[in-house]
């Protein structure tokens, strides 16, 4: 299992599953990170937190702990 916080800058991944429950899972889904969505990792802060993503046509910053709850699969499109 690979998680979003392990994806390299400049790479795309497809969300496969969101782990966790309750408020954390709902928060992630409310930000537009749902199963089947393609995500581009734009940059990572120097200490690894936060992670900047491009998802659904907008830029989004999430915490490393949130990214670790998102299981992804590498995308074929760059």
MIDO-915508 format. One record per residue (C-alpha): residue number from 1; y, x, z. Coordinates in steps of 0.5 Angstrom, whole numbers, plus 500, padded with zeros to 3 digits. Layout:
REM MIDO-915508
- k	Y	X	Z
- NUM	Y	X	Z
...
//
This chain:
REM MIDO-915508
- k	Y	X	Z
- 1	500	500	500
- 2	507	503	498
- 3	513	500	501
- 4	520	500	498
- 5	523	505	503
- 6	518	510	499
- 7	521	509	492
- 8	525	515	489
- 9	532	514	487
- 10	532	512	480
- 11	526	508	480
- 12	524	501	479
- 13	519	497	483
- 14	516	490	484
- 15	516	486	490
- 16	509	484	492
- 17	509	482	499
- 18	514	482	505
- 19	511	483	512
- 20	513	481	518
- 21	515	474	521
- 22	521	469	523
- 23	528	472	522
- 24	526	479	519
- 25	522	476	513
- 26	527	470	512
- 27	533	475	512
- 28	530	479	507
- 29	528	473	503
- 30	535	470	503
- 31	538	477	500
- 32	534	475	494
- 33	528	480	495
- 34	522	475	494
- 35	515	476	491
- 36	515	478	483
- 37	523	481	483
- 38	524	488	480
- 39	528	492	484
- 40	532	499	482
- 41	533	504	488
- 42	540	506	487
- 43	541	511	492
- 44	539	513	499
- 45	544	515	505
- 46	544	522	507
- 47	540	520	513
- 48	536	515	510
- 49	539	509	512
- 50	541	505	509
- 51	538	504	502
- 52	542	501	496
- 53	539	497	491
- 54	540	493	485
- 55	537	486	485
- 56	538	480	481
- 57	544	483	478
- 58	548	485	484
- 59	548	491	489
- 60	545	490	496
- 61	544	495	502
- 62	538	494	507
- 63	536	498	513
- 64	530	503	512
- 65	526	498	517
- 66	527	492	513
- 67	525	496	507
- 68	519	498	510
- 69	517	491	511
- 70	517	490	503
- 71	510	492	500
- 72	512	494	492
- 73	508	496	486
- 74	511	501	481
- 75	515	498	475
- 76	513	500	468
- 77	520	499	466
- 78	526	504	468
//
